[in-house]
Amino acid sequence: MPNSHFQPAPASLTPDQLSAYQERARHADNAVAIASSNGTAPSPESLALMQRHVSGELTIEQVIELTDAMLRARYGPNKA
């Protein structure tokens, strides 16, 4: 996938797996583009979580939960 923020698909993927990988990468790249267009690029930690989703290791729901937890830990009410 040209101009992707994410690693290329492994060569060992089946055609169905490759299609799913490319779709997740396209959605993740779109999310990065939207966030960046608002002047705030995703953090390296967020990009790493998104890569895990693109690779099929995490569902998008898990990425959202982990991102929320990361942001609460970083910016929660006890973090002044």
VOLOFI-90720 format. One record per residue (C-alpha): residue in one letter; x, y negated, z negated. Coordinates in Angstrom, 1 decimal. Each point is the difference from the previous one (the first is absolute). Layout:
BEGIN
  rest      px      py      pz
     a       X       Y       Z
...
//
This chain:
BEGIN
  rest      px      py      pz
     m     0.0     0.0     0.0
     p     1.7    -3.2     1.1
     n     0.6    -2.8    -2.5
     s    -1.3     2.1    -2.9
     h     1.0    -0.7    -3.6
     f     0.0     3.7    -0.6
     q     2.2     3.0     0.8
     p    -0.7     1.8     3.2
     a    -1.9     3.2    -0.1
     p     2.1     3.1    -0.6
     a     0.5     2.0     3.2
     s    -1.3     3.2    -1.7
     l    -3.6    -1.2    -0.2
     t    -2.8     1.8     1.9
     p    -2.0    -2.1     2.5
     d    -2.8    -0.4    -2.5
     q     2.4    -1.0    -2.8
     l     1.8    -2.5     2.3
     s    -3.3    -1.6     0.9
     a    -1.0    -0.3    -3.7
     y     3.5    -1.4    -0.8
     q    -0.2    -2.6     2.8
     e    -3.5    -1.1    -1.1
     r     1.1    -0.4    -3.6
     a     3.1    -2.0     1.2
     r    -2.2    -2.2     2.2
     h    -2.3    -0.8    -2.9
     a     2.9    -0.7    -2.3
     d     1.7    -2.2     2.6
     n    -3.3    -1.9     0.4
     a    -0.2    -0.5    -3.8
     v     3.6    -1.3    -0.1
     a    -0.8    -2.4     2.9
     i    -3.1    -1.3    -1.8
     a     1.8    -0.5    -3.3
     s     2.9    -1.7     1.8
     s    -2.2    -2.3     2.0
     n    -1.2    -1.5    -3.4
     g     3.6    -0.8    -0.9
     t     0.6     2.9    -2.4
     a     1.9     3.0     1.3
     p    -0.5     3.2    -1.9
     s     2.6     0.8    -2.6
     p     2.6     2.7     0.5
     e    -1.9     2.1    -2.6
     s    -3.3    -0.5     1.9
     l     1.7     1.0     3.3
     a     1.4     3.1    -1.6
     l    -3.4     1.0    -1.2
     m    -1.4    -0.6     3.5
     q     2.7     2.1     1.5
     r    -1.0     2.9    -2.3
     h    -3.6    -0.4     1.4
     v     1.2    -0.2     3.6
     s     2.1     3.2    -0.7
     g    -3.2     1.7    -1.3
     e     1.3     0.3    -3.6
     l    -2.6    -2.3    -1.5
     t    -3.6    -0.8     0.9
     i    -0.9    -3.6     0.5
     e    -2.0     0.2    -3.2
     q     3.1     1.1    -1.9
     v     2.0    -2.9     1.6
     i    -2.6    -2.4    -1.3
     e     0.0     1.5    -3.5
     l     3.8    -0.1    -0.2
     t     0.2    -3.6     1.4
     d    -2.6    -1.1    -2.5
     a     1.9     1.6    -2.8
     m     3.3    -1.6     1.2
     l    -1.6    -3.4     0.2
     r    -1.7     0.3    -3.4
     a     3.4     1.0    -1.5
     r     1.7    -3.0     1.7
     y    -2.7    -2.7    -0.4
     g    -2.4     1.3    -2.7
     p    -1.2    -2.2    -2.8
     n     3.0     1.0    -2.2
     k     2.5    -1.2     2.6
     a     0.5    -3.7    -0.4
//
